[in-house]
Amino acid sequence: MKHFITFFTSIALCFSQPLAAAEHESLKQEIQQSIARGNAWLLTKQNPDGSWDDGGLTAITALALTAAMRDPNRADEKELTPSIKSGYAWLMGQQKPDGGIYNRGLSVYNTAISMTALLAAQQPDYEAAIVRARKHLIDQQWDLGKAKESDDPNDGGIGYGSKNTHTDLSNTYFAIEALALSQHLIEDGRHGDQPELNWDAARQFLSRSQNLRATNDQPWASDDEANRGGFIYRPGESKAGEEKLPDGSVALRSYGSMSYAGLLSFIYAKMDASDPRVVAVKSWLTKNYSVKENPGLGDQGLYYYYQTMAKALTVANITTMELSDGREVDWRKELGAEILSRQREDGSWINDNGRWMESNPVLVTAYNVLSLAQIYDSIPKDD
């Protein structure tokens, strides 16, 4: 899984001494057992045709497959089990002539997550499909108004796949992640000339989704203490709503899941750790650290939040965070324990708050298995 763990240049919020080796080993053992139970439950939900849950959303099958491939209990197994083979056969069969891997719309969301699953399998036979899917994602990047000029707030971003609605940070982050993880496949030219994302425009879009006046040219950007540095869903819209400030202005509220998605996207976009945008989002995340809720949204999108948190902090090579009250916390221990405590007896997870499909146990079980796998992989083997 080297392309998932070490592909990116490391940046960090702050560091301190790691947990004792014995504590880390205990955590890893608990996580390994929990992942095994989660994947065993997911296997019971696989459909006869190889898919999971709703075949209209290839992303759900892709998440279940990635969860299986990231399972540390597989050790160094190279052969795919029959059930996993059938899942991948189904997923490959959903690729469309335009390169996208989707069925009922939402082509970016479904294609990006399906690409991640295909990459996790590390099978040469899937490379051509991944490269075709890359082009589909790149084709979805918006450029309204004057060509190659960021003269519209949507420019540089990517939406669900239809260019008659809007772009958003969630889909942009999924697409950027899939493109970054698959970059190695096109670097030697064996797949011929391949298009590339307009990364400058993408970085501009990311900036326009962040509460930071110095680098965001949109009028809604706020530097108020509660929101400065954090991210919202898309330029001009926050899923966490808005708040009136003492000076009479209105701020679009920053929130946890999008702020971790923003940090992760900055890393994928190869932005320097000293960039003020990176520094600002790290500061916001430190001030709003939580494993109990999605900051700004409570239990809404909680397991999506855990996913973006685990991925962002792992890719950024962050082991501990120094909070505003002076405490230093090992996020892996705290987040791991929180996810473990929420697992149900049958091995699954579910969110009582159903916003963004989190009442679907297949979806959120895959989310949590992947979050735990991310934590497991982030702990050095010699700890």
C-alpha positions as CSV (number, residue, x, y, z in Angstrom):
1,M,0.0,0.0,0.0
2,K,3.0,2.3,-0.4
3,H,1.1,4.7,-2.7
4,F,-1.5,5.2,0.0
5,I,0.9,5.7,2.9
6,T,4.1,7.3,1.6
7,F,3.3,8.9,-1.7
8,F,3.1,12.5,-0.4
9,T,5.5,15.0,1.0
10,S,5.0,15.1,4.8
11,I,3.9,18.2,6.7
12,A,3.0,18.4,10.3
13,L,1.0,20.4,12.8
14,C,3.3,19.6,15.7
15,F,5.1,16.6,17.2
16,S,5.7,15.2,20.6
17,Q,7.0,11.9,22.0
18,P,5.0,8.9,20.7
19,L,3.0,6.6,22.8
20,A,4.9,3.8,24.5
21,A,5.4,0.8,22.2
22,A,3.2,-1.4,24.4
23,E,0.3,1.0,24.2
24,H,0.6,1.2,20.4
25,E,0.8,-2.6,20.1
26,S,-2.3,-3.0,22.2
27,L,-4.1,-0.4,20.0
28,K,-3.0,-2.1,16.8
29,Q,-4.3,-5.5,18.1
30,E,-7.7,-4.1,18.9
31,I,-7.9,-2.3,15.6
32,Q,-6.9,-5.5,13.7
33,Q,-9.6,-7.5,15.4
34,S,-12.2,-4.8,14.8
35,I,-11.3,-4.5,11.1
36,A,-11.7,-8.3,10.8
37,R,-15.2,-8.1,12.4
38,G,-16.2,-5.2,10.2
39,N,-15.0,-6.8,7.0
40,A,-16.7,-10.1,8.0
41,W,-20.0,-8.3,8.4
42,L,-19.5,-6.5,5.1
43,L,-18.9,-9.8,3.3
44,T,-22.4,-11.0,4.5
45,K,-23.9,-8.0,2.7
46,Q,-22.4,-8.7,-0.7
47,N,-24.9,-9.2,-3.5
48,P,-24.8,-12.3,-5.7
49,D,-23.6,-10.2,-8.7
50,G,-20.5,-9.1,-6.7
51,S,-21.8,-5.6,-5.8
52,W,-22.7,-4.2,-2.4
53,D,-25.8,-2.4,-1.4
54,D,-27.2,-0.2,-4.1
55,G,-25.7,-1.0,-7.5
56,G,-26.7,2.5,-8.6
57,L,-23.8,3.9,-6.5
58,T,-20.6,2.2,-7.5
59,A,-18.9,4.1,-4.7
60,I,-20.4,1.8,-2.0
61,T,-19.1,-1.3,-3.6
62,A,-15.7,0.4,-4.1
63,L,-15.5,1.4,-0.4
64,A,-16.3,-2.2,0.6
65,L,-13.6,-3.5,-1.7
66,T,-11.0,-1.0,-0.5
67,A,-11.9,-1.9,3.1
68,A,-11.2,-5.6,2.3
69,M,-7.9,-4.7,0.5
70,R,-6.7,-2.5,3.4
71,D,-7.3,-5.2,6.0
72,P,-4.1,-5.9,7.9
73,N,-5.3,-9.4,8.5
74,R,-4.6,-10.1,4.8
75,A,-0.9,-9.7,5.6
76,D,1.0,-10.0,2.3
77,E,-1.6,-12.0,0.4
78,K,-1.4,-11.2,-3.3
79,E,-4.3,-13.4,-4.5
80,L,-7.8,-12.1,-4.3
81,T,-10.5,-14.2,-2.7
82,P,-13.4,-15.3,-5.0
83,S,-15.8,-12.8,-3.3
84,I,-13.3,-9.9,-3.8
85,K,-12.7,-11.0,-7.4
86,S,-16.4,-11.0,-8.1
87,G,-16.7,-7.5,-6.6
88,Y,-13.9,-6.2,-8.8
89,A,-15.3,-7.9,-11.8
90,W,-18.7,-6.1,-11.2
91,L,-16.9,-2.8,-10.6
92,M,-14.9,-3.0,-13.8
93,G,-18.1,-3.8,-15.6
94,Q,-19.6,-0.4,-14.7
95,Q,-17.1,1.7,-16.6
96,K,-18.7,3.8,-19.2
97,P,-17.4,4.9,-22.7
98,D,-16.5,8.3,-21.2
99,G,-14.2,6.6,-18.7
100,G,-16.4,7.2,-15.7
101,I,-17.3,4.3,-13.3
102,Y,-20.9,5.1,-12.3
103,N,-24.5,4.2,-12.9
104,R,-27.1,6.6,-11.5
105,G,-25.2,9.8,-12.1
106,L,-22.8,11.4,-9.5
107,S,-20.0,10.4,-11.9
108,V,-17.2,12.2,-10.1
109,Y,-18.0,10.8,-6.6
110,N,-18.5,7.3,-7.9
111,T,-15.5,7.3,-10.3
112,A,-13.0,8.8,-7.8
113,I,-13.9,6.3,-5.1
114,S,-13.9,3.4,-7.6
115,M,-10.5,4.4,-8.8
116,T,-9.2,4.3,-5.2
117,A,-10.6,0.7,-4.9
118,L,-9.0,-0.4,-8.2
119,L,-5.6,1.1,-7.1
120,A,-5.9,-0.7,-3.7
121,A,-6.0,-4.0,-5.6
122,Q,-2.6,-3.4,-7.2
123,Q,-3.5,-5.4,-10.2
124,P,-1.8,-4.6,-13.6
125,D,-5.0,-5.6,-15.4
126,Y,-6.8,-2.6,-13.9
127,E,-4.4,0.0,-15.0
128,A,-6.0,0.9,-18.3
129,A,-9.4,1.3,-16.6
130,I,-7.8,3.6,-14.0
131,V,-6.1,5.7,-16.6
132,R,-9.4,6.1,-18.5
133,A,-11.1,7.1,-15.3
134,R,-8.4,9.7,-14.6
135,K,-9.3,11.4,-17.9
136,H,-13.0,11.4,-16.9
137,L,-12.2,13.2,-13.7
138,I,-10.0,15.8,-15.4
139,D,-12.7,16.5,-17.9
140,Q,-15.0,17.4,-15.1
141,Q,-12.9,20.4,-13.9
142,W,-14.8,23.6,-14.4
143,D,-13.6,26.6,-16.4
144,L,-16.4,29.2,-16.9
145,G,-16.1,32.6,-18.5
146,K,-12.7,33.3,-20.0
147,A,-10.7,30.1,-20.7
148,K,-7.9,29.4,-18.3
149,E,-8.8,32.4,-16.1
150,S,-10.3,31.9,-12.6
151,D,-13.0,34.5,-13.2
152,D,-15.9,32.4,-11.7
153,P,-16.0,31.0,-8.2
154,N,-16.6,27.5,-9.6
155,D,-13.5,27.6,-11.8
156,G,-10.8,25.0,-10.9
157,G,-13.3,23.0,-8.9
158,I,-15.1,19.8,-9.7
159,G,-18.8,18.9,-8.9
160,Y,-20.8,15.7,-9.0
161,G,-20.3,15.4,-12.7
162,S,-22.9,17.8,-14.2
163,K,-21.7,21.3,-15.2
164,N,-25.1,22.8,-14.8
165,T,-25.1,23.0,-11.0
166,H,-22.0,23.8,-9.0
167,T,-18.6,22.6,-7.9
168,D,-17.8,21.7,-4.3
169,L,-14.9,20.9,-2.1
170,S,-16.1,17.3,-1.3
171,N,-16.1,16.2,-4.9
172,T,-13.0,18.2,-5.7
173,Y,-11.1,16.5,-2.8
174,F,-12.3,13.0,-3.9
175,A,-11.1,13.7,-7.5
176,I,-7.8,15.3,-6.4
177,E,-7.1,12.3,-4.2
178,A,-7.8,9.8,-6.9
179,L,-5.6,11.7,-9.4
180,A,-2.7,12.0,-6.9
181,L,-2.9,8.3,-5.9
182,S,-2.8,7.2,-9.6
183,Q,-0.2,9.7,-10.8
184,H,2.5,7.0,-10.8
185,L,0.7,5.1,-13.5
186,I,1.2,7.7,-16.1
187,E,4.6,9.0,-15.3
188,D,6.6,6.6,-17.5
189,G,4.5,7.3,-20.6
190,R,3.5,3.6,-21.1
191,H,-0.2,4.8,-21.4
192,G,0.7,7.4,-23.9
193,D,0.1,11.2,-23.5
194,Q,-2.3,11.9,-20.8
195,P,-4.1,15.1,-19.8
196,E,-3.4,16.8,-16.5
197,L,-5.5,18.7,-14.1
198,N,-5.1,22.5,-14.1
199,W,-3.5,22.5,-10.6
200,D,-3.2,26.3,-10.4
201,A,-6.9,26.6,-10.9
202,A,-7.6,23.8,-8.4
203,R,-5.5,25.6,-5.8
204,Q,-7.4,28.8,-6.5
205,F,-10.7,26.9,-6.0
206,L,-9.4,25.5,-2.7
207,S,-8.5,29.0,-1.6
208,R,-12.0,30.2,-2.4
209,S,-13.5,27.5,-0.1
210,Q,-11.4,28.7,2.9
211,N,-12.2,31.4,5.4
212,L,-9.0,33.4,5.0
213,R,-9.3,36.9,3.6
214,A,-5.6,37.2,2.7
215,T,-5.8,34.5,0.0
216,N,-9.6,34.2,-0.7
217,D,-10.8,36.9,-3.1
218,Q,-14.5,36.2,-2.4
219,P,-16.5,38.7,-0.4
220,W,-18.0,36.1,2.0
221,A,-14.5,35.1,3.4
222,S,-14.2,35.9,7.1
223,D,-11.3,36.2,9.5
224,D,-13.3,36.0,12.6
225,E,-11.7,34.0,15.4
226,A,-14.2,31.1,15.2
227,N,-13.9,30.5,11.5
228,R,-10.6,31.8,10.2
229,G,-8.6,29.1,8.4
230,G,-11.4,26.5,8.2
231,F,-13.2,25.4,5.1
232,I,-16.8,25.3,3.9
233,Y,-18.6,23.2,1.4
234,R,-18.1,25.4,-1.6
235,P,-17.5,29.1,-2.3
236,G,-20.5,30.9,-0.9
237,E,-22.2,27.9,0.9
238,S,-21.5,26.2,4.2
239,K,-23.4,23.0,5.3
240,A,-22.9,24.3,8.8
241,G,-24.9,27.4,8.1
242,E,-23.9,31.0,9.0
243,E,-23.6,33.2,12.0
244,K,-23.9,36.9,12.6
245,L,-20.8,38.5,14.0
246,P,-20.6,41.3,16.6
247,D,-19.7,43.8,13.9
248,G,-22.9,43.0,12.0
249,S,-21.3,41.0,9.3
250,V,-22.2,37.4,8.5
251,A,-19.7,34.5,8.5
252,L,-20.2,31.2,6.7
253,R,-19.3,28.7,9.4
254,S,-16.2,26.5,8.9
255,Y,-16.6,22.9,9.9
256,G,-14.6,19.8,10.6
257,S,-15.0,17.4,7.7
258,M,-14.5,20.0,5.0
259,S,-11.5,21.5,6.9
260,Y,-9.7,18.1,6.9
261,A,-10.7,17.7,3.3
262,G,-9.1,21.1,2.6
263,L,-5.9,20.2,4.4
264,L,-5.7,16.9,2.5
265,S,-6.3,18.6,-0.8
266,F,-3.6,21.1,-0.1
267,I,-1.1,18.2,0.5
268,Y,-2.3,16.5,-2.7
269,A,-1.8,19.8,-4.6
270,K,1.8,19.9,-3.3
271,M,1.4,23.1,-1.4
272,D,4.2,24.0,1.0
273,A,3.8,23.5,4.8
274,S,4.7,27.2,5.3
275,D,2.0,28.4,2.9
276,P,-0.3,30.7,5.0
277,R,-3.3,28.7,3.8
278,V,-1.9,25.5,5.1
279,V,-0.8,27.1,8.4
280,A,-4.3,28.6,8.8
281,V,-6.2,25.4,8.3
282,K,-3.9,23.5,10.7
283,S,-4.5,26.2,13.3
284,W,-8.3,25.9,12.9
285,L,-8.2,22.1,13.2
286,T,-6.1,22.4,16.3
287,K,-8.5,24.8,17.9
288,N,-11.5,22.6,16.9
289,Y,-10.0,19.2,17.6
290,S,-12.6,16.6,18.5
291,V,-13.2,12.8,18.1
292,K,-16.7,13.1,19.6
293,E,-18.3,15.1,16.9
294,N,-17.9,16.7,13.5
295,P,-17.0,20.2,14.6
296,G,-19.7,22.6,13.5
297,L,-22.1,19.8,12.6
298,G,-22.3,17.5,15.6
299,D,-23.2,14.0,14.6
300,Q,-24.0,14.9,11.0
301,G,-21.6,13.3,8.6
302,L,-19.6,12.0,11.6
303,Y,-18.1,9.0,9.9
304,Y,-17.2,10.9,6.8
305,Y,-15.5,13.3,9.2
306,Y,-13.5,10.4,10.8
307,Q,-12.4,9.3,7.3
308,T,-11.1,12.8,6.3
309,M,-9.5,13.2,9.7
310,A,-7.7,9.9,9.6
311,K,-6.5,10.4,6.1
312,A,-5.4,14.0,6.4
313,L,-3.5,13.5,9.7
314,T,-1.8,10.3,8.4
315,V,-0.8,11.8,5.0
316,A,0.5,14.9,6.8
317,N,2.6,12.6,9.1
318,I,1.0,14.1,12.2
319,T,1.3,12.0,15.3
320,T,0.2,14.4,18.1
321,M,-1.6,17.7,18.2
322,E,-1.0,20.5,20.7
323,L,-4.4,21.9,21.5
324,S,-5.2,25.5,22.5
325,D,-5.6,24.5,26.2
326,G,-2.0,23.2,26.2
327,R,-2.8,19.5,26.0
328,E,-0.9,17.3,23.7
329,V,-3.1,14.4,22.3
330,D,-2.2,11.4,20.2
331,W,-5.1,11.5,17.8
332,R,-4.6,7.9,16.7
333,K,-5.2,6.6,20.2
334,E,-8.2,8.9,20.8
335,L,-9.9,8.4,17.4
336,G,-9.2,4.7,17.3
337,A,-10.7,4.2,20.7
338,E,-13.8,6.3,19.8
339,I,-14.4,4.3,16.6
340,L,-13.9,1.0,18.4
341,S,-16.4,2.0,21.1
342,R,-19.1,2.7,18.5
343,Q,-18.9,-0.7,16.7
344,R,-22.0,-2.9,17.1
345,E,-22.0,-6.5,18.3
346,D,-22.4,-7.8,14.7
347,G,-19.3,-5.9,13.6
348,S,-21.1,-3.1,11.8
349,W,-21.5,0.7,12.5
350,I,-24.4,3.0,11.9
351,N,-25.1,6.7,12.5
352,D,-28.5,7.5,14.0
353,N,-28.3,10.8,12.1
354,G,-29.0,9.8,8.5
355,R,-27.7,12.9,6.8
356,W,-25.5,12.1,3.8
357,M,-26.6,8.5,3.8
358,E,-24.9,7.7,7.2
359,S,-27.9,5.6,8.3
360,N,-26.7,3.1,5.7
361,P,-24.6,0.5,7.7
362,V,-22.8,-0.8,4.6
363,L,-21.5,2.7,3.8
364,V,-20.5,3.7,7.4
365,T,-19.0,0.3,8.2
366,A,-16.7,0.6,5.2
367,Y,-15.9,4.2,6.3
368,N,-14.9,3.0,9.7
369,V,-12.9,0.0,8.6
370,L,-10.9,2.4,6.4
371,S,-10.4,4.9,9.2
372,L,-9.1,2.2,11.4
373,A,-6.9,0.8,8.7
374,Q,-5.5,4.3,8.2
375,I,-4.7,4.5,11.9
376,Y,-3.2,1.0,11.9
377,D,-0.9,1.8,9.0
378,S,0.2,5.1,10.5
379,I,1.8,3.4,13.6
380,P,5.4,2.5,12.8
381,K,6.2,-1.2,12.9
382,D,9.0,-0.7,15.4
383,D,6.9,1.2,17.9
